[in-house]
Amino acid sequence: MQRTNFGEMACSIARTLDVIGEPWSPLILRDVWVGFTRFEQIQADLGISRKVLTERLNHLVDRGVLERRPYDRRPRHEYVLTDKGSELVDMLMVMVGWADKWLAGKAGPPVLYRHHACGEISHAELRCAHCGEPMHADDVELIPGPGAAA
């Protein structure tokens, strides 16, 4: 069975899913972001099979989200976020806010975020890049962009 190529769709959400839509990919990005940069560390943290982890890491490297860097003379590598990958983590932080609000339950969120600039515990929020006001689905109108399908 051939997989649908979401990357060819004229939809930004579909194109993003083409990069990180497989469930392990966001978790791998999270692990690299928090400092698990070596294959063995990621595998141990996620409990993922070596085969699947290898496939996912190769995919994320091929998509320019992670960079593979050697860390000793043997063919061993660590993985680091590229600028493209760091921006994906920003998006994952917005997902965290949603999950913490709607899915954390009585126990509360599993992780808190201390903002380096102010030192306060906070969360990511979606804001308008033009005026700085909060931006939610009800606050926008969708209009065709230059890359819209005919």
Backbone hydrogen bonds in HBPLUS format (Angstrom, degrees):
<---DONOR---> <-ACCEPTOR-->    atom                        ^
c    i                          cat <-CA-CA->   ^        H-A-AA   ^      H-
h    n   atom  resd res      DA  || num        DHA   H-A  angle D-A-AA Bond
n    s   type  num  typ     dist DA aas  dist angle  dist       angle   num
A0008-GLU N   A0005-ASN O   3.34 MM   3  5.92 161.7  2.37 112.2 116.8     1
A0009-MET N   A0006-PHE O   3.14 MM   3  5.45 161.2  2.17 110.4 116.3     2
A0015-ARG N   A0011-CYS O   2.99 MM   4  6.24 158.4  2.03 152.3 158.7     3
A0016-THR N   A0012-SER O   3.02 MM   4  6.15 149.7  2.12 139.7 147.3     4
A0017-LEU N   A0013-ILE O   2.92 MM   4  6.20 157.8  1.97 151.0 157.4     5
A0018-ASP N   A0014-ALA O   2.98 MM   4  6.24 135.8  2.18 140.8 152.7     6
A0019-VAL N   A0016-THR O   2.96 MM   3  5.31 139.9  2.12 105.6 116.8     7
A0020-ILE N   A0016-THR O   2.96 MM   4  6.31 166.2  1.98 158.3 161.5     8
A0021-GLY N   A0017-LEU O   2.66 MM   4  3.90 134.0  1.86 127.7 124.3     9
A0025-SER N   A0022-GLU O   3.04 MM   3  5.80 139.9  2.21 126.5 136.0    10
A0027-LEU N   A0024-TRP O   3.09 MM   3  5.30 117.4  2.50 102.9 118.6    11
A0028-ILE N   A0024-TRP O   2.89 MM   4  6.14 149.5  1.98 157.2 167.2    12
A0029-LEU N   A0025-SER O   2.97 MM   4  6.24 163.2  2.00 155.1 159.4    13
A0030-ARG N   A0026-PRO O   2.92 MM   4  6.13 154.0  1.99 141.6 148.9    14
A0031-ASP N   A0027-LEU O   2.97 MM   4  6.19 159.7  2.01 143.3 148.4    15
A0032-VAL N   A0028-ILE O   2.97 MM   4  6.27 163.8  2.00 156.5 160.0    16
A0033-TRP N   A0029-LEU O   2.92 MM   4  6.07 160.6  1.96 149.9 155.7    17
A0034-VAL N   A0030-ARG O   2.97 MM   4  6.25 151.7  2.05 152.4 159.4    18
A0036-PHE N   A0031-ASP O   2.83 MM   5  5.17 155.1  1.89 153.0 145.7    19
A0035-GLY N   A0032-VAL O   3.15 MM   3  5.16 150.5  2.24  99.7 108.7    20
A0079-TYR N   A0037-THR O   2.67 MM  42  4.94 150.9  1.75 136.9 146.9    21
A0041-GLN N   A0038-ARG O   2.95 MM   3  5.30 119.5  2.33 107.6 123.0    22
A0042-ILE N   A0038-ARG O   3.01 MM   4  6.34 164.1  2.04 163.3 168.1    23
A0043-GLN N   A0039-PHE O   2.88 MM   4  6.08 168.3  1.90 159.3 163.0    24
A0044-ALA N   A0040-GLU O   2.94 MM   4  6.01 161.4  1.98 143.1 148.4    25
A0045-ASP N   A0041-GLN O   2.96 MM   4  6.13 158.4  2.01 148.1 154.1    26
A0046-LEU N   A0042-ILE O   2.96 MM   4  6.09 165.2  1.98 155.4 159.0    27
A0047-GLY N   A0043-GLN O   2.75 MM   4  5.45 144.8  1.87 146.0 154.8    28
A0053-LEU N   A0049-SER O   2.96 MM   4  6.11 167.9  1.97 155.7 159.6    29
A0054-THR N   A0050-ARG O   2.89 MM   4  5.98 160.0  1.93 147.5 153.2    30
A0055-GLU N   A0051-LYS O   3.03 MM   4  6.28 162.1  2.07 148.7 153.3    31
A0056-ARG N   A0052-VAL O   2.89 MM   4  6.11 165.1  1.91 155.8 159.6    32
A0057-LEU N   A0053-LEU O   2.85 MM   4  5.99 166.5  1.87 155.1 158.9    33
A0058-ASN N   A0054-THR O   2.96 MM   4  6.07 164.1  1.98 149.6 154.3    34
A0059-HIS N   A0055-GLU O   2.98 MM   4  6.16 156.1  2.04 145.6 152.3    35
A0060-LEU N   A0056-ARG O   2.92 MM   4  6.17 163.4  1.94 152.4 156.4    36
A0061-VAL N   A0057-LEU O   2.89 MM   4  6.08 152.3  1.97 150.4 158.1    37
A0062-ASP N   A0058-ASN O   2.82 MM   4  5.97 162.8  1.85 149.5 154.8    38
A0063-ARG N   A0059-HIS O   2.91 MM   4  6.13 143.2  2.05 145.6 155.5    39
A0065-VAL N   A0060-LEU O   2.94 MM   5  5.30 151.4  2.02 172.6 168.8    40
A0066-LEU N   A0060-LEU O   3.21 MM   6  5.59 155.3  2.28 117.7 118.0    41
A0064-GLY N   A0061-VAL O   2.99 MM   3  5.14 158.2  2.04 106.9 113.7    42
A0082-THR N   A0065-VAL O   3.09 MM  17  5.50 168.1  2.11 137.3 135.9    43
A0067-GLU N   A0080-VAL O   2.77 MM  13  5.28 153.3  1.84 153.3 162.2    44
A0080-VAL N   A0067-GLU O   2.97 MM  13  5.28 157.7  2.02 147.1 154.4    45
A0069-ARG N   A0078-GLU O   2.84 MM   9  5.30 166.6  1.86 158.0 161.6    46
A0078-GLU N   A0069-ARG O   2.70 MM   9  5.30 157.1  1.75 152.8 158.2    47
A0071-TYR N   A0076-ARG O   3.15 MM   5  6.18 151.6  2.23 138.2 141.9    48
A0076-ARG N   A0074-ARG O   2.63 MM   2  5.52 133.9  1.84 114.2  98.7    49
A0086-SER N   A0082-THR O   2.85 MM   4  6.16 154.9  1.91 153.2 159.7    50
A0087-GLU N   A0083-ASP O   3.10 MM   4  6.37 154.5  2.17 147.4 153.1    51
A0088-LEU N   A0084-LYS O   3.21 MM   4  6.52 141.3  2.37 136.2 146.6    52
A0088-LEU N   A0085-GLY O   3.08 MM   3  4.99 121.4  2.44  92.6 107.7    53
A0089-VAL N   A0085-GLY O   3.02 MM   4  6.39 147.5  2.13 146.9 155.8    54
A0090-ASP N   A0086-SER O   3.09 MM   4  6.48 144.9  2.21 141.5 150.9    55
A0091-MET N   A0087-GLU O   3.26 MM   4  6.62 149.5  2.36 139.5 146.2    56
A0091-MET N   A0088-LEU O   3.06 MM   3  5.06 116.3  2.48  94.1 109.1    57
A0092-LEU N   A0088-LEU O   2.95 MM   4  6.34 149.2  2.05 144.6 153.9    58
A0093-MET N   A0089-VAL O   2.90 MM   4  6.22 142.2  2.05 147.7 157.7    59
A0094-VAL N   A0091-MET O   3.12 MM   3  5.25 127.9  2.40  98.4 111.3    60
A0095-MET N   A0091-MET O   3.18 MM   4  6.61 150.6  2.27 143.9 152.0    61
A0096-VAL N   A0092-LEU O   2.88 MM   4  6.23 145.5  2.00 144.6 154.7    62
A0097-GLY N   A0093-MET O   3.17 MM   4  6.50 152.4  2.25 141.0 146.5    63
A0098-TRP N   A0094-VAL O   3.28 MM   4  6.66 153.8  2.36 145.5 151.4    64
A0099-ALA N   A0095-MET O   2.94 MM   4  6.25 166.5  1.96 155.5 158.9    65
A0100-ASP N   A0096-VAL O   2.74 MM   4  5.93 160.3  1.78 159.0 164.5    66
A0101-LYS N   A0097-GLY O   3.09 MM   4  6.21 147.3  2.20 139.3 147.4    67
A0102-TRP N   A0098-TRP O   2.91 MM   4  6.09 166.5  1.93 158.4 161.8    68
A0103-LEU N   A0099-ALA O   2.74 MM   4  4.98 151.8  1.82 138.1 144.3    69
A0108-GLY N   A0105-GLY O   3.19 MM   3  5.72 145.8  2.31 110.3 118.8    70
A0122-SER N   A0113-TYR O   2.77 MM   9  5.69 160.4  1.81 168.0 173.9    71
A0115-HIS N   A0120-GLU O   2.85 MM   5  5.59 163.3  1.88 161.7 156.5    72
A0119-GLY N   A0115-HIS O   2.69 MM   4  5.22 145.0  1.81 155.8 165.7    73
A0135-MET N   A0126-LEU O   3.02 MM   9  5.67 161.4  2.06 136.6 133.8    74
A0128-CYS N   A0133-GLU O   2.81 MM   5  5.49 164.1  1.84 161.3 163.9    75
A0132-GLY N   A0128-CYS O   2.91 MM   4  4.84 139.4  2.07 126.5 137.4    76
A0139-ASP N   A0136-HIS O   2.86 MM   3  5.26 157.2  1.91 117.0 124.8    77
A0148-ALA N   A0145-GLY O   3.10 MM   3  5.34 164.4  2.13 119.0 119.1    78
